[in-house]
Amino acid sequence: MTREEIKDVILEIIEDIDEDAEFDNLDADAPLRDQLDLDSMDFLDIVMELRKRYQLQIPEDEYPELASLTSCVNYLEPKLKDA
């Protein structure tokens, strides 16, 4: 998967969780939870969806790696390179 495809997947998952999510002014380097109406359960839903779609195991101590859109892509890129 390319970086752009990974970004699209993350945004698609967020949109599935929160249909009202606005991405127009999204800062890729700022924490997603601060910009979107995501709570801790929503965040876990994102992790669970990544697990379901791509059989990814994301340890809880690595959750901070998924804070921003850029950090999500950076974290997931090597894990999804063959997806």
Residue frames as a rotation matrix with the C-alpha (Angstrom) as fourth column:
MET 1
0.575 0.818 0.000 0.00
0.818 -0.575 0.000 0.00
0.000 0.000 -1.000 0.00
THR 2
-0.271 -0.618 0.738 1.14
0.542 -0.732 -0.414 3.50
0.796 0.287 0.534 -0.73
ARG 3
-0.906 -0.093 -0.412 1.16
0.399 -0.510 -0.762 6.27
-0.139 -0.855 0.499 1.85
GLU 4
-0.743 0.665 -0.077 -1.83
-0.652 -0.692 0.309 7.86
0.152 0.280 0.948 0.09
GLU 5
-0.148 0.686 -0.713 -3.79
-0.150 0.697 0.702 4.58
0.978 0.210 0.000 0.18
ILE 6
-0.513 -0.091 -0.854 -3.06
0.768 0.396 -0.503 4.18
0.384 -0.914 -0.133 3.90
LYS 7
-0.973 0.168 -0.157 -4.24
-0.082 -0.892 -0.445 7.75
-0.215 -0.421 0.881 4.52
ASP 8
-0.473 0.840 -0.265 -7.44
-0.683 -0.160 0.713 7.05
0.557 0.518 0.649 2.57
VAL 9
-0.211 0.357 -0.910 -8.07
0.365 0.892 0.266 3.88
0.907 -0.276 -0.318 4.59
ILE 10
-0.788 -0.129 -0.602 -7.66
0.615 -0.196 -0.764 5.74
-0.019 -0.972 0.233 7.90
LEU 11
-0.862 0.487 -0.141 -10.05
-0.481 -0.873 -0.074 8.50
-0.159 0.004 0.987 6.78
GLU 12
-0.327 0.754 -0.569 -12.53
-0.424 0.421 0.802 5.91
0.844 0.504 0.182 5.51
ILE 13
-0.388 0.136 -0.911 -12.50
0.688 0.700 -0.189 4.09
0.612 -0.701 -0.365 8.85
ILE 14
-0.911 0.046 -0.410 -12.98
0.275 -0.673 -0.686 7.38
-0.307 -0.738 0.601 10.72
GLU 15
-0.701 0.683 -0.208 -15.86
-0.685 -0.561 0.465 8.31
0.201 0.468 0.861 8.43
ASP 16
-0.273 0.583 -0.765 -17.49
0.075 0.806 0.587 4.91
0.959 0.103 -0.263 9.09
ILE 17
-0.518 -0.002 -0.855 -17.24
0.835 0.215 -0.506 5.58
0.185 -0.977 -0.109 12.83
ASP 18
-0.249 0.372 -0.894 -18.30
0.387 -0.808 -0.444 9.25
-0.887 -0.457 0.057 12.65
GLU 19
0.053 0.370 0.928 -20.40
0.992 0.089 -0.092 10.07
-0.117 0.925 -0.362 9.59
ASP 20
0.931 0.364 0.032 -20.23
0.365 -0.930 -0.045 13.78
0.013 0.054 -0.998 10.45
ALA 21
0.194 -0.942 -0.274 -16.42
0.611 -0.102 0.785 13.92
-0.767 -0.319 0.556 10.48
GLU 22
0.988 0.054 -0.142 -15.10
-0.055 -0.741 -0.669 16.97
-0.142 0.669 -0.730 8.65
PHE 23
0.366 -0.903 0.223 -11.76
0.789 0.429 0.441 16.48
-0.494 0.015 0.869 6.91
ASP 24
0.777 0.009 0.630 -11.61
0.490 -0.636 -0.596 19.82
0.395 0.771 -0.499 5.02
ASN 25
0.584 -0.538 0.608 -9.39
-0.571 -0.804 -0.163 21.56
0.576 -0.252 -0.777 7.59
LEU 26
0.981 -0.190 -0.039 -7.69
0.171 0.753 0.636 18.47
-0.091 -0.630 0.771 8.98
ASP 27
0.379 -0.925 0.043 -4.08
-0.915 -0.381 -0.132 19.05
0.138 0.011 -0.990 10.01
ALA 28
0.641 -0.106 -0.760 -2.29
-0.155 0.952 -0.263 15.78
0.752 0.287 0.594 9.28
ASP 29
-0.360 -0.904 -0.231 0.26
0.161 0.183 -0.970 16.47
0.919 -0.387 0.080 12.02
ALA 30
-0.508 0.269 0.818 -2.16
-0.812 -0.467 -0.351 17.36
0.287 -0.843 0.456 14.82
PRO 31
-0.930 0.170 0.326 -3.81
-0.032 0.846 -0.532 14.76
-0.366 -0.505 -0.782 17.05
LEU 32
-0.721 0.693 -0.022 -6.93
0.157 0.195 0.968 13.36
0.675 0.694 -0.250 15.41
ARG 33
-0.184 0.688 -0.702 -8.85
0.956 0.290 0.033 13.26
0.226 -0.665 -0.712 18.69
ASP 34
-0.499 -0.050 -0.865 -8.33
0.453 -0.866 -0.211 17.00
-0.738 -0.497 0.456 19.14
GLN 35
-0.898 0.063 -0.435 -9.64
-0.371 -0.639 0.673 17.78
-0.236 0.766 0.598 15.66
LEU 36
-0.456 0.751 -0.478 -12.45
-0.266 0.397 0.878 15.29
0.849 0.528 0.018 15.27
ASP 37
0.121 0.601 0.790 -15.15
-0.974 -0.083 0.212 14.22
0.194 -0.795 0.575 17.66
LEU 38
0.197 -0.167 -0.966 -13.41
-0.119 0.974 -0.193 10.97
0.973 0.153 0.172 18.60
ASP 39
0.551 -0.044 0.833 -13.45
-0.834 -0.057 0.548 9.49
0.024 -0.997 -0.068 22.06
SER 40
-0.407 -0.813 0.416 -11.43
-0.817 0.528 0.233 6.57
-0.409 -0.244 -0.879 23.39
MET 41
0.074 0.509 0.857 -14.02
0.057 0.856 -0.514 4.04
-0.996 0.087 0.035 22.20
ASP 42
0.927 0.221 -0.303 -13.88
-0.253 -0.227 -0.941 5.51
-0.276 0.949 -0.154 18.69
PHE 43
0.130 -0.968 -0.213 -10.11
-0.991 -0.128 -0.025 5.19
-0.003 0.215 -0.977 18.77
LEU 44
-0.456 -0.244 0.856 -10.40
-0.407 0.912 0.043 1.53
-0.791 -0.329 -0.515 19.78
ASP 45
0.600 0.728 0.332 -12.87
0.055 0.376 -0.925 1.03
-0.798 0.573 0.186 16.93
ILE 46
0.669 -0.453 -0.590 -10.21
-0.743 -0.368 -0.559 2.32
0.036 0.812 -0.583 14.53
VAL 47
-0.405 -0.865 0.297 -7.67
-0.884 0.453 0.113 -0.14
-0.232 -0.217 -0.948 15.95
MET 48
-0.179 0.420 0.890 -10.19
-0.113 0.889 -0.443 -3.01
-0.977 -0.180 -0.112 15.78
GLU 49
0.842 0.509 -0.176 -11.07
-0.195 -0.016 -0.981 -2.19
-0.502 0.860 0.086 12.17
LEU 50
0.228 -0.853 -0.470 -7.39
-0.963 -0.127 -0.237 -2.20
0.143 0.507 -0.850 11.20
ARG 51
-0.563 -0.389 0.729 -7.10
-0.583 0.813 -0.017 -5.59
-0.586 -0.434 -0.684 12.90
LYS 52
0.242 0.778 0.579 -10.15
0.006 0.596 -0.803 -6.92
-0.970 0.198 0.140 11.08
ARG 53
0.885 0.176 -0.432 -9.20
-0.382 -0.256 -0.888 -5.62
-0.266 0.951 -0.159 7.62
TYR 54
0.466 -0.817 -0.340 -5.48
-0.634 -0.040 -0.772 -6.30
0.617 0.575 -0.536 7.65
GLN 55
0.787 -0.111 -0.606 -4.92
0.395 0.847 0.357 -8.80
0.473 -0.521 0.711 10.50
LEU 56
-0.134 -0.828 0.545 -2.76
-0.085 -0.538 -0.838 -6.21
0.987 -0.158 0.002 12.26
GLN 57
0.486 0.163 -0.859 -1.93
0.825 0.239 0.512 -6.63
0.289 -0.957 -0.018 15.89
ILE 58
0.008 -0.438 0.899 -1.31
-0.015 -0.899 -0.438 -3.22
1.000 -0.010 -0.014 17.40
PRO 59
-0.296 -0.175 -0.939 -0.03
0.869 0.359 -0.341 -3.44
0.397 -0.917 0.045 20.98
GLU 60
0.702 0.684 -0.200 -1.64
0.694 -0.594 0.406 -1.01
0.159 -0.423 -0.892 23.40
ASP 61
0.281 -0.668 -0.690 1.71
0.480 -0.525 0.703 0.59
-0.831 -0.528 0.173 24.18
GLU 62
-0.755 -0.541 0.371 1.97
0.573 -0.269 0.774 1.56
-0.320 0.797 0.513 20.49
TYR 63
0.250 0.949 0.191 -1.42
0.958 -0.214 -0.193 3.32
-0.142 0.231 -0.963 20.34
PRO 64
0.364 -0.123 -0.923 0.26
0.159 -0.969 0.191 6.75
-0.918 -0.216 -0.333 20.69
GLU 65
-0.731 -0.661 0.171 1.83
0.228 0.000 0.974 6.06
-0.643 0.751 0.151 17.26
LEU 66
-0.453 0.667 0.592 -1.69
0.868 0.179 0.463 6.48
0.203 0.723 -0.660 15.83
ALA 67
-0.272 0.352 -0.895 -2.34
0.605 -0.661 -0.444 9.93
-0.749 -0.662 -0.033 17.28
SER 68
-0.049 0.210 -0.977 -2.18
-0.525 -0.837 -0.153 11.99
-0.850 0.505 0.151 14.07
LEU 69
0.912 0.409 -0.044 -2.87
-0.227 0.412 -0.882 11.13
-0.342 0.814 0.469 10.46
THR 70
0.426 -0.839 -0.338 0.83
-0.742 -0.110 -0.662 11.46
0.518 0.533 -0.669 9.61
SER 71
-0.427 -0.614 0.664 1.93
-0.884 0.436 -0.166 9.28
-0.188 -0.658 -0.730 12.52
CYS 72
0.420 0.643 0.641 -0.71
-0.370 0.766 -0.526 6.67
-0.829 -0.016 0.559 11.54
VAL 73
0.936 -0.083 -0.343 0.68
-0.321 0.203 -0.925 6.52
0.147 0.976 0.163 8.02
ASN 74
0.040 -0.998 0.046 4.27
-0.885 -0.056 -0.463 6.38
0.465 -0.022 -0.885 9.29
TYR 75
-0.309 -0.106 0.945 3.40
-0.770 0.612 -0.183 3.57
-0.559 -0.784 -0.271 11.70
LEU 76
0.468 0.673 0.574 1.28
-0.223 0.718 -0.660 1.55
-0.855 0.180 0.486 9.29
GLU 77
0.546 -0.232 -0.805 3.37
-0.837 -0.194 -0.512 1.92
-0.038 0.953 -0.300 6.13
PRO 78
-0.557 -0.804 -0.207 5.91
-0.814 0.578 -0.054 -0.83
0.163 0.139 -0.977 6.91
LYS 79
-0.604 0.389 0.695 3.15
-0.237 0.745 -0.623 -3.08
-0.761 -0.541 -0.358 8.28
LEU 80
0.443 0.879 0.178 0.97
0.029 0.184 -0.982 -2.69
-0.896 0.440 0.056 5.18
LYS 81
-0.261 -0.631 -0.730 3.67
-0.700 -0.397 0.594 -2.58
-0.665 0.666 -0.338 2.51
ASP 82
-0.991 -0.134 -0.021 2.48
-0.116 0.755 0.646 -5.90
-0.071 0.642 -0.763 1.08
ALA 83
-0.395 0.914 0.094 -1.24
0.298 0.224 -0.928 -5.33
-0.869 -0.338 -0.360 1.60
